[in-house]
């Protein structure tokens, strides 16, 4: 159902090392010449209808940096058992083979004509085939990015066993907590362009979704040995940190369980680009050190299929790395890599390894390369240390006192070495990896779609307000802000504050209504410009701490009352997005807009 067409001024396949997901997003945005995403679904229901009658079906889409997947559940299933969530277990690779996996690689392939060809395993398999045949010219394979909505829904729709009216489907799209407004708004706009109405799309923060899943798991599976140490985090007053360690990012949130079972945010969601792909970059550096930059560039350029296979082998071995120094890891060395080395180098492979200082840890036997556990551990150490340092910072914050548990979720959390290092460094708390850690986010997003108020209280990431005019007061206002309007002295760029940074806001809370007036008697529209600030009480929207989120227009065609005409404005806060509602009093019309609310 999703069709996509992208034309680029660059060929990403020739890059030896891929950037992390967000970096690729930004590169796409600045280097793409056009982007067209279309969706064939006809979706026609508004938010009011959805709020009054719960959706029959909730579909969550988790576009990860390295792997993507989806999950869904019907309303009657959710009411009977929150954890009765369907996830796909089998993906086609396009070559009459099935891959048994809950997720598929975040890879999208375009043919030489620039048309969308395939997604996931199918895309990688097809590209490997054309690369082996030296026919990959003008085929474009993009991997490890988080801007794709192409194939997840198409695959999902085919897995439903019954028809559901489009208007009864609630979509939930997961995003990293550390993404800024531009990235999140870009995701929403992509969804809108694809045909999903904004009223049927909710944005879920990945660590929040994982936290919601963990609470539901505790309520339903106390007998599971894998999670028995975390039973008490479901009790009133329990405090814990969720570390969502994925492929590209590691996101964290700190929650407290309230008396009604809802969650309260104690610290704004945070994190960094310390996911599993950083370890992949370290492996690439190891190969460069072993074989030289020149050899690896040539290998990556002319033997892409073999390079993909080598990456896949590392992905499998990476999941086995533990604190055991005696481990050995074996990789099949592509014959093409040996050939490139022989052609480019004047010395033997063994001499090159000795020169690199790796002779004790990297050995070659036939077509196999064996790497010591010590070296494999070293590939992960800096990434893991970044994660641990950030958790230490959170735990030292007075707002986070009383933390009893750290929950490790996400694909990278299944790393034995990551788990070992966490338990070694945080002995005063329980470190737990729940059952289905890799599916915590997407399953939690489904629950969030059914129960959007699961996070009962959030902290405002910024101060939010609207740019406005005020009567200029000498000695109080900056004289440079003076503007004369119909003979009156006005001060422009006033930051009219609605919500303050770090303010506790319950889910769905409406702020007090503020009244705004037109500046001119004959004004037929009022532009409401929404701003955010990092400080509690900004004075002007031009202050260095302020940034414009966007604006929307309120039409005021009836001039009766001239400058006394009123527009009432409210902010609806406490969700993952900020909603602004304007009520034009003369006509009674309602205007609204959505902005990101929870990004720090």
C-alpha positions as CSV (number, residue, x, y, z in Angstrom):
1,X,0.0,0.0,0.0
2,X,2.9,2.3,0.4
3,X,4.7,3.4,-2.7
4,X,7.8,5.5,-2.6
5,X,10.0,7.4,-5.1
6,X,13.2,9.0,-4.1
7,X,15.8,10.7,-6.4
8,X,19.2,11.4,-4.9
9,X,22.3,13.3,-6.0
10,X,24.5,10.7,-4.3
11,X,25.0,6.9,-4.3
12,X,25.1,5.7,-0.7
13,X,26.2,2.2,-1.7
14,X,29.8,3.4,-2.2
15,X,30.1,4.5,1.4
16,X,32.4,2.1,3.3
17,X,31.0,3.1,6.7
18,X,27.4,4.0,7.3
19,X,26.4,6.8,9.7
20,X,23.9,6.3,12.5
21,X,20.2,6.6,11.8
22,X,19.7,10.2,12.7
23,X,22.7,11.3,10.8
24,X,21.4,9.5,7.7
25,X,18.1,11.2,8.2
26,X,19.7,14.6,8.1
27,X,21.8,13.7,5.1
28,X,18.7,12.6,3.2
29,X,17.0,15.8,4.0
30,X,19.8,18.0,2.8
31,X,21.0,16.0,-0.1
32,X,17.8,14.6,-1.6
33,X,16.4,16.3,-4.7
34,X,12.9,15.0,-4.2
35,X,10.8,12.8,-1.9
36,X,7.5,11.4,-2.6
37,X,5.7,9.0,-0.3
38,X,2.2,7.9,-1.3
39,X,-0.3,5.7,0.5
40,X,-3.4,4.1,-0.9
41,X,-5.4,3.8,2.2
42,X,-8.5,6.0,2.5
43,X,-8.6,7.1,6.2
44,X,-11.5,9.3,7.3
45,X,-12.1,9.8,11.0
46,X,-11.4,12.7,13.3
47,X,-9.8,12.8,16.7
48,X,-13.1,13.5,18.5
49,X,-14.7,10.3,17.1
50,X,-11.6,8.3,18.0
51,X,-11.7,9.6,21.5
52,X,-15.4,8.9,22.0
53,X,-15.2,5.3,20.7
54,X,-12.0,3.3,21.2
55,X,-10.4,2.1,17.9
56,X,-11.1,-1.5,17.0
57,X,-7.5,-2.0,16.0
58,X,-4.2,-0.5,17.1
59,X,-1.2,-0.9,14.8
60,X,2.3,0.0,16.1
61,X,5.2,0.5,13.7
62,X,8.7,0.5,15.0
63,X,11.2,1.7,12.4
64,X,14.5,1.0,14.0
65,X,18.0,2.0,12.8
66,X,18.9,-1.6,12.0
67,X,15.7,-3.6,12.1
68,X,12.0,-2.7,11.8
69,X,8.8,-4.5,12.8
70,X,5.2,-4.0,13.6
71,X,2.6,-5.3,16.1
72,X,-1.1,-5.0,16.5
73,X,-4.1,-6.0,18.7
74,X,-7.8,-5.6,18.6
75,X,-9.8,-3.8,21.2
76,X,-11.5,-6.9,22.5
77,X,-8.2,-8.7,22.8
78,X,-6.7,-5.8,24.8
79,X,-9.6,-5.7,27.2
80,X,-9.2,-9.4,27.9
81,X,-5.4,-9.5,28.0
82,X,-3.2,-6.5,27.4
83,X,-0.4,-8.7,26.3
84,X,-2.3,-10.5,23.6
85,X,-0.4,-8.7,20.9
86,X,0.3,-10.1,17.4
87,X,3.8,-9.7,16.0
88,X,5.0,-11.0,12.7
89,X,7.5,-13.9,12.9
90,X,8.2,-14.7,9.3
91,X,9.5,-12.4,6.5
92,X,10.1,-13.3,2.9
93,X,13.5,-12.6,1.5
94,X,12.1,-12.4,-2.1
95,X,13.9,-15.6,-3.1
96,X,11.3,-18.2,-2.1
97,X,12.9,-18.4,1.4
98,X,11.4,-17.3,4.7
99,X,13.4,-15.6,7.5
100,X,12.2,-16.5,11.0
101,X,12.5,-13.2,12.8
102,X,10.3,-10.7,14.6
103,X,11.9,-7.9,12.7
104,X,13.3,-7.3,9.2
105,X,16.3,-5.1,8.3
106,X,15.7,-1.4,7.8
107,X,16.8,-1.5,4.2
108,X,15.0,-0.1,1.2
109,X,16.0,-0.8,-2.4
110,X,15.3,1.3,-5.6
111,X,15.7,0.0,-9.1
112,X,17.7,1.7,-11.8
113,X,14.6,3.7,-12.8
114,X,14.3,5.2,-9.4
115,X,11.3,3.1,-8.5
116,X,10.7,1.5,-5.1
117,X,11.6,-2.2,-5.4
118,X,11.6,-3.8,-1.9
119,X,12.1,-3.5,1.8
120,X,13.8,-5.5,4.5
121,X,15.3,-9.0,3.8
122,X,13.9,-8.9,0.3
123,X,15.8,-5.7,-0.4
124,X,19.1,-7.0,0.8
125,X,18.7,-10.4,-0.9
126,X,17.9,-8.7,-4.2
127,X,20.7,-6.3,-4.0
128,X,23.2,-9.1,-3.2
129,X,22.0,-10.9,-6.3
130,X,22.5,-8.0,-8.6
131,X,25.8,-7.2,-7.0
132,X,27.1,-10.8,-7.5
133,X,26.2,-10.4,-11.1
134,X,28.0,-7.0,-11.3
135,X,24.6,-5.5,-12.3
136,X,24.2,-3.2,-9.3
137,X,24.9,0.0,-11.2
138,X,22.2,2.6,-10.5
139,X,20.5,0.3,-8.0
140,X,20.2,2.2,-4.7
141,X,20.2,0.3,-1.4
142,X,19.7,2.5,1.7
143,X,20.2,0.8,5.0
144,X,19.9,1.6,8.7
145,X,17.7,4.7,8.6
146,X,14.5,5.6,10.4
147,X,12.6,7.6,7.7
148,X,10.9,4.7,6.0
149,X,7.1,4.0,6.2
150,X,7.2,2.0,3.0
151,X,6.7,-1.7,3.7
152,X,5.7,-2.2,7.3
153,X,2.1,-1.4,6.7
154,X,1.9,-3.4,3.5
155,X,3.2,-6.5,5.2
156,X,0.8,-5.8,8.2
157,X,-2.3,-5.5,6.1
158,X,-1.7,-8.9,4.5
159,X,-1.4,-10.6,8.0
160,X,-4.9,-9.6,9.2
161,X,-7.3,-12.4,9.2
162,X,-10.4,-10.1,9.2
163,X,-11.3,-6.8,7.6
164,X,-11.3,-3.7,9.7
165,X,-12.7,-0.4,8.5
166,X,-9.9,2.1,8.0
167,X,-11.6,4.6,10.2
168,X,-11.3,2.2,13.1
169,X,-7.5,1.8,13.0
170,X,-5.2,3.8,15.3
171,X,-1.6,4.0,14.1
172,X,1.2,4.4,16.5
173,X,4.7,5.4,15.3
174,X,7.6,5.0,17.6
175,X,10.5,7.5,17.7
176,X,13.6,7.9,19.8
177,X,13.4,10.2,22.8
178,X,16.5,12.1,21.8
179,X,15.1,13.2,18.4
180,X,14.6,17.0,18.1
181,X,11.4,18.6,16.8
182,X,12.5,18.7,13.2
183,X,13.1,15.0,13.1
184,X,9.8,14.1,14.8
185,X,7.8,16.6,12.7
186,X,9.4,15.1,9.6
187,X,8.1,11.7,10.6
188,X,4.6,13.0,11.2
189,X,4.7,14.9,7.8
190,X,5.9,11.8,6.0
191,X,2.9,9.8,7.5
192,X,0.5,12.6,6.5
193,X,1.9,12.6,3.0
194,X,1.5,8.9,2.8
195,X,-2.2,9.2,3.5
196,X,-2.6,8.5,7.2
197,X,-4.7,11.3,8.7
198,X,-3.1,13.0,11.6
199,X,-6.1,12.2,13.8
200,X,-5.3,8.5,13.4
201,X,-1.6,8.8,14.1
202,X,0.0,8.9,17.6
203,X,3.6,9.3,18.3
204,X,5.2,7.2,21.0
205,X,8.6,7.7,22.6
206,X,10.5,4.4,22.5
207,X,11.6,4.2,26.1
208,X,8.1,5.2,27.3
209,X,6.6,2.5,25.2
210,X,9.0,0.0,26.7
211,X,8.2,1.1,30.2
212,X,4.5,0.7,29.6
213,X,5.1,-2.8,28.2
214,X,7.2,-3.8,31.3
215,X,4.4,-2.7,33.6
216,X,1.9,-4.7,31.7
217,X,4.2,-7.7,31.7
218,X,4.5,-7.6,35.4
219,X,0.8,-7.4,35.9
220,X,0.3,-10.5,33.7
221,X,3.4,-12.7,34.2
222,X,4.7,-12.7,37.8
223,X,5.5,-16.3,37.5
224,X,8.1,-15.7,34.7
225,X,11.5,-16.3,36.1
226,X,13.0,-13.8,33.6
227,X,11.2,-10.9,35.3
228,X,10.6,-12.0,38.9
229,X,13.3,-9.7,40.3
230,X,11.3,-6.7,39.1
231,X,8.0,-7.5,40.7
232,X,8.1,-4.5,43.1
233,X,8.4,-1.9,40.3
234,X,4.7,-2.2,39.8
235,X,4.0,-1.0,43.3
236,X,2.9,2.5,44.2
237,X,6.0,4.8,44.6
238,X,8.4,2.4,42.8
239,X,11.0,4.3,40.8
240,X,13.1,2.9,37.9
241,X,15.1,3.8,34.8
242,X,14.3,2.3,31.4
243,X,17.3,2.0,29.1
244,X,16.2,1.4,25.6
245,X,19.3,0.2,23.8
246,X,18.6,-0.1,20.1
247,X,20.6,-0.2,16.9
248,X,21.2,3.5,16.5
249,X,20.3,5.2,19.7
250,X,20.1,4.5,23.4
251,X,17.1,6.3,25.0
252,X,16.4,6.6,28.7
253,X,13.4,7.6,30.8
254,X,12.9,7.7,34.6
255,X,9.4,6.7,35.9
256,X,7.6,6.5,39.2
257,X,4.5,4.4,39.6
258,X,1.5,6.4,40.9
259,X,-1.3,5.1,43.1
260,X,-3.6,4.6,40.2
261,X,-1.1,2.5,38.3
262,X,-0.2,5.3,35.8
263,X,3.4,6.4,35.4
264,X,4.9,9.7,36.3
265,X,8.0,11.1,34.5
266,X,10.7,12.1,37.0
267,X,13.3,13.2,34.5
268,X,12.9,14.2,30.8
269,X,13.7,11.5,28.3
270,X,17.4,11.6,27.3
271,X,20.1,9.5,25.7
272,X,22.5,9.5,22.8
273,X,23.7,7.8,19.7
274,X,25.3,4.9,21.5
275,X,23.5,2.0,19.9
276,X,24.7,-1.2,18.3
277,X,25.8,0.4,15.1
278,X,28.6,2.2,16.9
279,X,30.0,-1.3,17.6
280,X,29.6,-2.0,13.9
281,X,31.7,1.0,13.2
282,X,34.4,-0.3,15.5
283,X,34.4,-3.6,13.6
284,X,34.9,-1.7,10.4
285,X,37.8,0.1,12.0
286,X,39.3,-3.2,13.0
287,X,39.0,-4.5,9.4
288,X,40.7,-1.3,8.2
289,X,43.5,-1.7,10.7
290,X,43.9,-5.4,9.7
291,X,43.7,-5.0,5.9
292,X,44.5,-1.2,5.4
293,X,42.1,1.6,4.3
294,X,43.0,1.2,0.7
295,X,42.0,-2.5,0.6
296,X,38.8,-2.0,2.5
297,X,37.7,0.9,0.2
298,X,38.3,-1.2,-2.8
299,X,36.6,-4.2,-1.3
300,X,33.5,-2.1,-0.3
301,X,33.3,-0.5,-3.7
302,X,33.6,-3.6,-6.0
303,X,32.4,-6.5,-3.8
304,X,29.3,-5.1,-2.1
305,X,27.5,-8.5,-1.8
306,X,30.5,-10.0,0.1
307,X,30.6,-6.9,2.3
308,X,27.0,-7.3,3.2
309,X,27.6,-11.0,4.1
310,X,30.6,-10.0,6.3
311,X,28.4,-7.5,8.1
312,X,25.7,-10.1,8.7
313,X,28.3,-12.5,10.2
314,X,29.4,-9.8,12.5
315,X,25.8,-9.0,13.5
316,X,25.4,-12.7,14.6
317,X,28.8,-12.8,16.4
318,X,28.2,-9.5,18.1
319,X,25.3,-10.9,20.1
320,X,27.6,-13.5,21.6
321,X,30.2,-11.1,23.0
322,X,30.4,-11.6,26.8
323,X,32.9,-10.8,29.5
324,X,34.6,-14.2,28.9
325,X,38.1,-13.4,27.6
326,X,38.5,-17.0,26.4
327,X,35.9,-16.7,23.7
328,X,36.9,-17.1,20.1
329,X,34.9,-15.7,17.1
330,X,35.1,-17.1,13.6
331,X,34.3,-15.3,10.4
332,X,34.3,-16.6,6.9
333,X,36.7,-14.5,5.0
334,X,35.4,-13.7,1.5
335,X,37.8,-14.9,-1.2
336,X,37.3,-11.5,-2.9
337,X,38.8,-9.7,0.2
338,X,41.9,-11.9,0.0
339,X,42.1,-11.2,-3.7
340,X,41.9,-7.4,-3.2
341,X,44.5,-7.6,-0.5
342,X,46.9,-9.6,-2.7
343,X,46.5,-7.2,-5.5
344,X,46.9,-4.0,-3.4
345,X,49.5,-5.1,-0.9
346,X,53.2,-6.0,-1.3
347,X,53.3,-8.1,1.9
348,X,51.6,-11.3,3.0
349,X,48.4,-11.1,5.1
350,X,50.2,-12.5,8.1
351,X,52.9,-9.9,7.9
352,X,50.2,-7.1,7.6
353,X,48.5,-8.4,10.7
354,X,51.8,-8.6,12.6
355,X,52.5,-5.0,11.5
356,X,49.1,-3.9,12.8
357,X,49.9,-5.3,16.3
358,X,47.0,-7.8,16.1
359,X,48.9,-11.0,15.5
360,X,48.0,-12.4,18.9
361,X,44.3,-11.7,18.5
362,X,43.5,-12.0,14.8
363,X,44.5,-15.2,13.0
364,X,43.7,-16.8,9.6
365,X,43.1,-20.4,8.8
366,X,42.1,-21.3,5.3
367,X,39.1,-19.1,4.5
368,X,38.4,-18.4,8.2
369,X,39.4,-15.4,10.3
370,X,39.4,-15.9,14.1
371,X,39.3,-13.0,16.5
372,X,39.9,-13.2,20.2
373,X,37.3,-12.4,22.8
374,X,39.4,-9.7,24.2
375,X,39.4,-7.8,20.9
376,X,35.7,-8.3,20.3
377,X,35.1,-6.9,23.8
378,X,37.1,-3.9,23.0
379,X,34.8,-3.1,20.1
380,X,32.0,-2.6,22.6
381,X,33.7,-1.0,25.5
382,X,33.5,2.6,24.6
383,X,29.9,2.4,23.5
384,X,28.9,0.6,26.7
385,X,30.9,3.1,28.8
386,X,28.9,6.0,27.2
387,X,25.7,4.4,28.2
388,X,26.8,3.7,31.8
389,X,28.1,7.2,32.2
390,X,24.8,8.7,31.2
391,X,22.9,6.3,33.6
392,X,25.3,7.4,36.4
393,X,24.5,11.0,35.7
394,X,20.8,10.3,35.9
395,X,21.1,8.4,39.2
396,X,23.1,11.3,40.7
397,X,20.3,13.8,39.9
398,X,18.3,14.6,43.1
399,X,15.0,14.1,41.1
400,X,15.9,10.5,40.6
401,X,16.6,9.4,44.2
402,X,15.2,6.1,45.2
403,X,15.8,4.2,42.0
404,X,15.5,0.5,42.6
405,X,15.7,-1.0,39.2
406,X,17.2,-0.5,35.8
407,X,15.3,-2.1,32.9
408,X,17.3,-3.0,29.9
409,X,15.2,-3.3,26.7
410,X,15.8,-3.1,23.0
411,X,17.8,-5.3,20.7
412,X,21.2,-4.2,22.0
413,X,20.1,-4.9,25.6
414,X,20.3,-8.6,24.8
415,X,24.1,-8.3,24.6
416,X,25.6,-10.4,27.4
417,X,28.5,-8.0,27.8
418,X,26.2,-5.0,28.2
419,X,24.2,-6.8,30.8
420,X,27.4,-7.9,32.7
421,X,28.8,-4.4,32.7
422,X,25.6,-2.9,34.0
423,X,25.4,-5.4,36.9
424,X,29.0,-4.7,37.7
425,X,28.6,-1.0,37.7
426,X,25.2,-0.7,39.4
427,X,25.3,-3.2,42.3
428,X,22.9,-1.2,44.5
429,X,20.0,-1.7,42.1
430,X,18.4,-4.6,40.3
431,X,19.3,-4.7,36.6
432,X,16.7,-6.6,34.7
433,X,16.2,-7.6,31.1
434,X,12.5,-8.5,30.6
435,X,11.2,-11.2,28.4
436,X,10.8,-10.1,24.8
437,X,13.3,-7.3,25.4
438,X,13.7,-6.8,21.6
439,X,9.9,-6.4,21.3
440,X,9.4,-4.2,24.3
441,X,9.0,-1.0,22.3
442,X,6.7,-2.1,19.6
443,X,4.4,-4.1,22.0
444,X,4.4,-1.2,24.4
445,X,3.4,1.1,21.6
446,X,0.4,-1.1,20.9
447,X,-0.7,-0.8,24.6
448,X,-0.1,3.0,24.4
449,X,-2.4,3.2,21.4
450,X,-5.2,1.6,23.4
451,X,-4.3,3.5,26.6
452,X,-2.8,6.9,25.7
453,X,-3.0,8.0,29.3
454,X,-0.6,5.3,30.6
455,X,2.0,8.0,31.2
456,X,-0.1,10.0,33.6
457,X,2.3,12.9,34.3
458,X,5.1,14.2,32.1
459,X,7.6,17.0,32.5
460,X,7.5,19.8,30.0
461,X,10.7,19.7,28.1
462,X,10.6,23.4,27.4
463,X,8.7,26.6,28.2
464,X,6.0,27.0,25.6
465,X,4.1,30.1,24.5
466,X,2.9,32.4,21.8
467,X,4.4,35.5,20.3
468,X,2.2,38.5,21.0
469,X,2.0,42.3,21.3
470,X,1.6,44.3,24.5
471,X,1.3,48.0,25.3
472,X,4.8,49.3,25.6
473,X,5.8,50.4,29.1
474,X,8.8,52.7,29.4
475,X,11.5,51.3,31.6
476,X,10.0,47.8,31.4
477,X,10.2,47.0,27.7
478,X,13.0,47.2,25.3
479,X,12.6,50.5,23.3
480,X,13.9,48.7,20.2
481,X,10.7,46.6,20.4
482,X,8.5,49.7,19.9
483,X,6.0,49.5,17.0
484,X,3.3,52.0,16.2
485,X,-0.1,50.5,15.3
486,X,-2.9,52.8,14.5
487,X,-1.5,55.5,16.7
488,X,-0.8,53.2,19.7
489,X,2.7,52.3,21.1
490,X,3.0,48.6,21.2
491,X,5.9,46.2,22.2
492,X,6.3,43.3,19.8
493,X,7.8,39.8,20.2
494,X,6.4,39.3,23.7
495,X,6.7,35.7,24.9
496,X,3.2,34.9,26.2
497,X,3.9,31.9,28.4
498,X,1.5,28.9,28.7
499,X,3.7,26.1,30.1
500,X,7.0,26.3,31.9
501,X,10.0,24.0,31.5
502,X,10.1,21.1,34.0
503,X,6.4,21.8,34.9
504,X,4.5,18.7,35.8
505,X,1.6,18.3,33.4
506,X,-1.0,15.6,33.6
507,X,-1.9,13.8,30.4
508,X,-4.4,15.8,28.3
509,X,-4.3,18.8,30.6
510,X,-5.7,22.0,29.1
511,X,-4.1,25.3,30.1
512,X,-6.1,28.3,31.1
513,X,-7.5,30.1,28.0
514,X,-5.7,33.3,27.0
515,X,-7.5,35.9,24.9
516,X,-5.8,37.5,21.9
517,X,-7.0,40.4,19.8
518,X,-6.2,41.6,16.3
519,X,-3.6,44.4,16.0
520,X,-5.5,46.2,13.3
521,X,-9.1,47.2,12.9
522,X,-9.4,45.6,9.5
523,X,-7.3,42.5,10.2
524,X,-8.9,39.4,8.6
525,X,-6.6,36.8,10.0
526,X,-4.5,36.3,13.1
527,X,-1.2,34.4,12.9
528,X,-0.4,32.4,16.1
529,X,3.3,31.7,16.3
530,X,4.2,29.0,18.8
531,X,7.7,29.2,20.5
532,X,9.7,27.2,22.9
533,X,12.4,28.3,25.3
534,X,15.0,26.6,27.5
535,X,14.4,29.1,30.4
536,X,11.5,29.3,32.7
537,X,10.5,32.9,32.1
538,X,11.6,34.2,28.7
539,X,10.7,37.8,28.0
540,X,10.9,38.0,24.2
541,X,10.6,35.4,21.5
542,X,13.8,36.8,20.1
543,X,15.8,35.8,23.2
544,X,18.7,33.4,22.5
545,X,16.9,30.7,24.4
546,X,13.8,30.8,22.1
547,X,13.0,28.9,19.0
548,X,10.0,29.0,16.8
549,X,8.1,25.7,16.6
550,X,5.7,26.9,13.9
551,X,2.6,28.9,13.4
552,X,-1.0,28.6,12.2
553,X,-3.6,31.0,10.9
554,X,-6.9,31.9,12.5
555,X,-9.3,33.4,9.9
556,X,-11.3,36.4,11.2
557,X,-13.4,37.5,8.2
558,X,-16.2,39.2,10.2
559,X,-14.8,42.7,11.1
560,X,-17.6,43.5,13.6
561,X,-16.0,44.7,16.7
562,X,-12.8,45.6,14.9
563,X,-9.9,45.3,17.4
564,X,-12.1,44.0,20.2
565,X,-12.7,40.7,18.4
566,X,-11.5,37.8,20.5
567,X,-9.6,34.6,19.9
568,X,-9.3,32.3,22.9
569,X,-6.2,30.0,22.9
570,X,-5.5,26.9,24.9
571,X,-2.6,24.5,25.0
572,X,-3.4,20.8,25.5
573,X,-0.3,19.2,27.1
574,X,0.9,16.1,28.8
575,X,1.0,13.9,25.7
576,X,3.9,13.2,23.4
577,X,2.8,16.1,21.3
578,X,1.7,19.7,22.0
579,X,-1.8,20.6,20.7
580,X,-2.8,24.2,20.4
581,X,-6.5,25.1,20.0
582,X,-7.8,28.5,19.0
583,X,-11.4,29.5,19.3
584,X,-12.5,32.5,17.1
585,X,-15.3,33.9,19.3
586,X,-17.3,35.8,16.6
587,X,-17.9,32.8,14.3
588,X,-17.3,30.1,16.8
589,X,-14.8,28.3,14.6
590,X,-12.1,26.1,16.1
591,X,-8.5,26.1,14.7
592,X,-5.8,23.8,15.9
593,X,-2.3,22.6,15.3
594,X,0.1,19.9,16.7
595,X,3.7,20.4,17.7
596,X,6.2,18.2,19.5
597,X,6.0,18.4,23.3
598,X,8.4,16.0,24.8
599,X,11.8,16.4,23.1
600,X,14.7,17.9,25.1
